[in-house]
Amino acid sequence: MSTQRIVLWRHGQTDWNIENRFQGHTDIPLNAVGHFQAEHAAKILLGMNPIKIVSSDLMRTQQTAGALASLTGLPVHTDSGLRETNGGMWEGRTGAENRRDDEKNFLGWLHGADIPAGTNGERRSEVAKRTRRVIEREMVDQSGTVIFVTHGGAARCILGSMLGLPFESWGALGGLSNASWSVLEKNSIANWSLAEHNAGSIPEPVFGNESTS
């Protein structure tokens, strides 16, 4: 029985991550730590024998994807549909600044309300639709592991949508650390299931899954 596997890999660290600035569509590169994280993670992901690498077109994800491409010899396919949430007026600003200047909307968005980020940005439901279109298109007739290099907020939207969780429960999914990943798996008779979340290792078989211990 063939298995489809999706790996949602978050990019490595950037200076804006450390400064707690809303990155969104702003094209920020990895910092030195981020490059190290990507190279370390790539050595582990190599063990999953990926057949394809698809990346957001932003610099921080392409640099992360490049670390794996250099080990596998696979090309990096880029797609703007995998970008992070467009943060509108919040981009480039720290969390403290956004709380100070747009407290009601910012806190509402943080708590899961499906409102446009930064007044003129995207709703989470919109992010889920565009990212999922990319995932579904790339997985047609694929058997094996496809690595999608994306962003923390985008990954949460993908997971919530593809796992069929009600929107109000998406916040229950914890975030991804820099250069960590989540794994979705499906075989010919099952829906997508979450095999790993915020991981830095290769999934291990779940022995005794149908037993009581």
C-alpha positions as CSV (number, residue, x, y, z in Angstrom):
1,M,0.0,0.0,0.0
2,S,1.5,3.3,-1.1
3,T,1.7,6.2,1.4
4,Q,1.5,9.9,0.7
5,R,3.5,12.0,3.1
6,I,3.5,15.8,3.4
7,V,6.2,17.5,5.4
8,L,5.5,21.1,6.4
9,W,8.9,22.5,7.2
10,R,9.2,26.0,8.7
11,H,12.1,28.2,7.7
12,G,15.1,28.8,9.9
13,Q,15.5,31.8,12.2
14,T,15.6,35.4,11.0
15,D,16.6,38.6,12.9
16,W,12.9,39.6,12.8
17,N,12.0,36.3,14.6
18,I,14.3,37.3,17.4
19,E,12.9,40.9,17.5
20,N,9.3,39.6,17.5
21,R,8.4,41.5,14.3
22,F,5.5,40.5,12.1
23,Q,7.2,39.2,8.9
24,G,4.3,38.2,6.7
25,H,5.1,38.9,3.1
26,T,8.2,41.0,3.9
27,D,11.2,39.3,2.4
28,I,13.6,38.8,5.3
29,P,16.7,36.5,4.9
30,L,17.9,33.8,7.4
31,N,20.4,34.9,10.0
32,A,23.5,32.8,10.8
33,V,21.6,30.7,13.3
34,G,18.9,30.2,10.7
35,H,21.4,28.8,8.2
36,F,22.8,26.5,10.8
37,Q,19.3,25.3,11.7
38,A,18.4,24.6,8.1
39,E,21.5,22.7,7.4
40,H,21.1,20.6,10.5
41,A,17.4,19.8,9.8
42,A,18.2,19.0,6.2
43,K,20.5,16.2,7.2
44,I,17.6,14.6,9.2
45,L,15.0,15.2,6.5
46,L,17.3,13.5,4.0
47,G,16.5,10.3,5.8
48,M,12.8,10.6,4.8
49,N,13.9,10.1,1.1
50,P,11.9,13.1,-0.2
51,I,10.9,13.0,-3.9
52,K,10.1,16.7,-4.3
53,I,10.8,20.1,-2.6
54,V,8.2,22.9,-2.9
55,S,9.0,26.2,-1.2
56,S,7.3,29.6,-0.6
57,D,9.0,32.1,-2.9
58,L,10.2,34.3,0.0
59,M,14.0,34.4,0.7
60,R,13.9,32.8,4.1
61,T,12.1,29.7,2.9
62,Q,14.1,29.4,-0.3
63,Q,17.3,29.5,1.7
64,T,16.0,26.8,4.0
65,A,14.9,24.7,1.1
66,G,18.3,25.1,-0.5
67,A,20.0,23.3,2.4
68,L,18.0,20.2,1.6
69,A,18.3,20.6,-2.2
70,S,22.1,20.6,-1.9
71,L,22.0,17.2,-0.2
72,T,19.3,15.6,-2.4
73,G,20.1,17.0,-5.7
74,L,16.4,17.8,-6.1
75,P,15.3,21.2,-7.6
76,V,13.4,23.6,-5.5
77,H,10.0,24.5,-6.9
78,T,8.7,27.8,-5.7
79,D,5.1,28.9,-5.3
80,S,3.9,32.2,-3.8
81,G,0.8,30.3,-2.6
82,L,2.9,29.0,0.3
83,R,3.7,32.4,1.7
84,E,3.0,33.5,5.2
85,T,-0.1,35.5,6.1
86,N,-0.1,39.0,4.6
87,G,0.1,41.1,7.8
88,G,-1.0,44.3,6.2
89,M,-0.2,47.3,8.5
90,W,1.3,45.0,11.2
91,E,4.3,43.9,9.1
92,G,7.7,45.1,10.3
93,R,6.3,46.1,13.7
94,T,6.8,44.3,17.0
95,G,4.1,42.6,18.9
96,A,4.3,45.3,21.5
97,E,3.9,48.0,18.9
98,N,0.9,46.3,17.4
99,R,-0.7,45.8,20.8
100,R,-0.2,49.5,21.5
101,D,-1.5,50.9,18.2
102,D,-4.2,48.3,17.2
103,E,-4.9,46.4,20.4
104,K,-8.5,45.2,19.8
105,N,-7.8,43.9,16.3
106,F,-4.4,42.5,17.1
107,L,-5.5,40.6,20.2
108,G,-8.6,39.4,18.4
109,W,-6.5,38.0,15.6
110,L,-4.1,36.4,18.1
111,H,-7.0,34.7,19.8
112,G,-8.2,33.2,16.5
113,A,-10.7,35.6,15.1
114,D,-11.0,35.2,11.3
115,I,-10.3,38.9,10.7
116,P,-7.9,40.6,8.2
117,A,-4.4,40.8,9.7
118,G,-3.3,44.4,10.0
119,T,-6.6,45.9,8.6
120,N,-5.7,45.3,4.9
121,G,-4.0,41.9,5.2
122,E,-5.4,38.3,5.0
123,R,-7.8,36.3,7.0
124,R,-6.6,32.9,8.2
125,S,-9.4,31.2,6.1
126,E,-8.0,32.9,3.0
127,V,-4.5,31.7,3.9
128,A,-5.8,28.1,4.3
129,K,-7.5,28.2,0.9
130,R,-4.5,29.4,-1.1
131,T,-1.9,27.2,0.7
132,R,-4.2,24.1,0.5
133,R,-4.6,24.6,-3.3
134,V,-0.8,24.3,-3.6
135,I,-0.6,21.2,-1.4
136,E,-3.4,19.4,-3.3
137,R,-2.0,20.3,-6.7
138,E,1.5,19.1,-5.9
139,M,0.2,15.9,-4.3
140,V,-1.8,14.7,-7.3
141,D,-0.6,11.2,-8.4
142,Q,2.4,11.5,-5.9
143,S,3.5,8.6,-3.8
144,G,6.2,9.3,-1.3
145,T,7.4,12.3,0.7
146,V,7.0,15.8,-0.5
147,I,8.7,18.6,1.5
148,F,6.7,21.9,1.6
149,V,8.9,24.7,3.0
150,T,6.7,27.3,4.4
151,H,6.0,29.6,7.4
152,G,4.6,29.0,10.9
153,G,1.2,30.7,10.5
154,A,0.7,29.2,7.1
155,A,1.6,25.7,8.4
156,R,-1.0,26.0,11.1
157,C,-3.7,27.0,8.6
158,I,-2.7,24.0,6.4
159,L,-2.9,21.6,9.3
160,G,-6.2,22.9,10.6
161,S,-7.8,22.7,7.2
162,M,-6.4,19.4,6.0
163,L,-7.2,17.6,9.3
164,G,-10.8,18.8,9.1
165,L,-10.6,20.7,12.4
166,P,-13.3,23.3,13.1
167,F,-11.8,26.8,12.6
168,E,-12.2,27.7,16.2
169,S,-9.9,24.8,17.1
170,W,-7.0,25.7,14.9
171,G,-5.4,27.6,17.7
172,A,-5.1,24.4,19.7
173,L,-2.3,23.4,17.3
174,G,0.9,24.6,18.8
175,G,3.3,26.6,16.6
176,L,6.4,25.4,14.8
177,S,9.9,26.2,16.0
178,N,12.3,27.6,13.4
179,A,13.4,24.8,11.0
180,S,11.1,22.3,12.6
181,W,8.3,20.5,10.8
182,S,5.0,18.6,10.9
183,V,4.1,15.5,9.0
184,L,0.8,14.5,7.5
185,E,0.3,10.9,6.2
186,K,-2.4,9.2,4.1
187,N,-2.7,5.8,2.6
188,S,-5.2,4.6,0.0
189,I,-8.0,4.0,2.5
190,A,-7.5,6.8,5.0
191,N,-7.8,10.5,5.4
192,W,-4.9,12.7,6.3
193,S,-3.6,12.1,9.8
194,L,-1.0,14.0,11.9
195,A,2.1,11.8,12.3
196,E,4.4,14.4,13.9
197,H,4.1,18.0,15.0
198,N,6.8,20.5,15.7
199,A,9.3,17.7,15.2
200,G,13.0,17.5,14.6
201,S,13.2,13.7,13.9
202,I,12.0,11.1,11.4
203,P,8.6,9.6,12.3
204,E,8.9,6.2,14.1
205,P,6.3,3.4,13.5
206,V,3.5,3.4,16.0
207,F,3.6,-0.1,17.4
208,G,0.6,-1.4,19.2
209,N,-1.7,1.2,17.8
210,E,-4.7,-1.1,18.0
211,S,-3.8,-2.5,21.4
212,T,-4.8,-1.3,24.9
213,S,-1.3,-0.4,26.0
